[in-house]
Amino acid sequence: ADTLVWNEDLDDWQPCNQTVAGQDLPGPGEDQEGPPVIPLVYAGFWLRFAAIIVDWIVLNMIVLLPAVVLGSHSILYFFLALAYETVMLGRFGATLGKMACQLRVVKPDGSPITYNIALGRFVGRIVSHIPLMFGFFMAGWDSEKRALHDRIAGTRVVRVIS
């Protein structure tokens, strides 16, 4: 708990128990239960943007053929995007774009999200588009790099450190 940690979101080195990831660590002389807590490294705006671009390309490749056949691109795109994001985040914690950028969507304590949270986050993304995608830009100045839909769903996008 007293080990000094640092990442790009911190101004200076801090004891781990004073960071988000270390809030549940035992104090001096107490035994720690469970696996060690690894501090969360929040993903910045541009890395998240790159993941969105990859997901957009993937979705457009999936939607293109059915859209040409059915002639209904926007409705098909919406439902495929909803299914894609909900299933990928609920099952793997990341879409293909986030995987490519080594990102994961987690709860504030770093644990995996559920399908329901993933669905709520997708609905929150719709709100993030209004007005002028302002909700997405919030990730650029939020201390935990959260966009509006992350705040709505109670999620964080973190870098996967291997």
C-alpha positions in Angstrom: 0.0 0.0 0.0 2.9 2.4 0.7 4.8 1.5 -2.5 5.3 4.7 -4.6 3.6 4.5 -8.1 3.4 6.9 -11.0 1.7 7.1 -14.4 1.1 9.9 -16.9 -2.1 10.9 -15.1 -0.3 11.7 -11.8 1.8 14.8 -11.2 4.3 13.0 -9.0 5.0 9.7 -7.4 2.3 8.7 -4.9 1.7 5.9 -2.4 -0.4 3.2 -4.2 -3.1 3.4 -1.5 -3.8 7.0 -2.5 -4.5 6.1 -6.2 -7.7 4.7 -7.6 -6.3 1.3 -8.0 -4.8 1.2 -4.5 -7.8 2.3 -2.5 -8.7 -1.2 -1.3 -5.1 -2.2 -0.4 -4.3 -3.3 3.2 -2.5 -0.9 5.5 0.9 -1.6 7.0 1.0 -4.9 9.0 -2.3 -6.1 7.4 -2.4 -9.2 5.2 -3.5 -8.7 1.6 -6.3 -11.0 0.4 -6.5 -12.0 -3.3 -4.2 -11.0 -6.2 -2.1 -7.9 -6.1 -3.8 -4.7 -7.4 -2.3 -3.3 -10.5 -2.8 0.5 -11.0 -5.1 1.4 -13.9 -3.5 3.3 -16.8 -6.2 5.3 -18.5 -6.2 5.4 -22.3 -5.8 8.9 -23.7 -8.1 10.6 -26.3 -6.0 9.9 -29.4 -5.5 6.2 -28.6 -9.2 5.9 -28.1 -9.9 7.7 -31.3 -7.6 5.3 -33.2 -9.6 2.4 -31.8 -12.9 4.0 -32.9 -11.5 4.4 -36.5 -10.6 0.7 -36.6 -14.0 -0.3 -35.3 -15.7 2.0 -37.9 -13.7 0.3 -40.7 -14.6 -3.2 -39.3 -18.3 -2.3 -39.1 -18.4 -0.7 -42.5 -16.9 -3.9 -44.0 -19.5 -6.0 -42.2 -22.4 -3.8 -43.2 -21.5 -3.0 -46.8 -22.7 -6.2 -48.6 -26.0 -6.5 -46.6 -26.6 -2.8 -47.1 -26.3 -3.0 -50.8 -28.6 -6.0 -51.0 -31.2 -4.6 -48.5 -30.8 -0.9 -49.4 -31.0 0.1 -45.8 -27.6 1.1 -44.5 -28.3 3.3 -41.5 -30.8 1.0 -39.7 -28.7 -2.0 -40.4 -25.5 -0.2 -39.3 -27.2 0.9 -36.0 -28.3 -2.7 -35.0 -25.0 -4.3 -36.1 -23.0 -1.6 -34.2 -25.2 -2.3 -31.1 -24.7 -6.0 -31.3 -21.0 -5.7 -32.1 -20.2 -3.4 -29.3 -22.4 -5.1 -26.7 -21.2 -8.6 -27.4 -17.5 -7.7 -27.8 -17.4 -5.6 -24.6 -19.5 -7.9 -22.6 -17.5 -11.0 -23.6 -14.0 -9.7 -24.1 -14.0 -6.2 -22.5 -12.8 -4.8 -25.9 -13.9 -4.4 -29.5 -11.5 -5.3 -32.3 -10.4 -1.7 -32.4 -9.7 -1.6 -28.7 -7.9 -4.9 -28.9 -5.7 -3.6 -31.8 -4.8 -0.5 -29.6 -4.4 -2.7 -26.5 -7.3 -1.1 -24.6 -10.0 -2.6 -22.4 -13.2 -1.3 -20.9 -13.5 -1.9 -17.2 -15.4 -1.0 -14.1 -13.7 1.7 -11.8 -12.0 -1.0 -9.8 -10.5 -2.6 -12.9 -12.9 -5.6 -13.0 -14.6 -6.7 -16.2 -17.9 -5.2 -17.3 -21.1 -7.1 -17.9 -23.3 -7.3 -21.0 -25.8 -5.0 -19.4 -23.1 -2.4 -18.7 -21.8 -2.8 -22.3 -25.4 -2.2 -23.6 -25.8 0.9 -21.4 -22.4 2.2 -22.6 -23.6 1.9 -26.2 -26.8 3.8 -25.4 -24.6 6.4 -23.7 -22.5 6.7 -26.9 -25.6 7.9 -28.7 -25.8 10.7 -26.1 -22.1 11.4 -26.6 -22.9 12.4 -30.2 -25.2 15.2 -29.1 -24.3 18.0 -29.7 -21.4 17.8 -32.1 -19.8 14.8 -30.5 -19.0 16.8 -27.4 -19.3 13.7 -25.2 -16.4 12.1 -26.9 -14.2 15.1 -26.5 -14.7 15.0 -22.7 -12.1 12.2 -22.7 -9.5 14.8 -23.7 -9.7 16.8 -20.4 -11.2 14.3 -17.8 -8.7 13.2 -15.2 -9.6 9.6 -15.8 -9.9 10.1 -19.6 -13.7 9.3 -19.5 -16.0 10.3 -22.3 -19.7 11.1 -21.5 -20.7 7.5 -22.2 -18.1 6.2 -19.8 -19.6 8.5 -17.1 -23.1 7.3 -17.9 -22.1 3.6 -17.8 -19.6 3.9 -14.9 -16.7 2.6 -17.0 -13.1 3.4 -17.7 -11.0 2.6 -20.8 -7.6 1.5 -19.7 -4.4 0.4 -21.4 -3.6 -3.3 -21.3 -0.1 -3.6 -19.8 1.5 -7.0 -20.4 
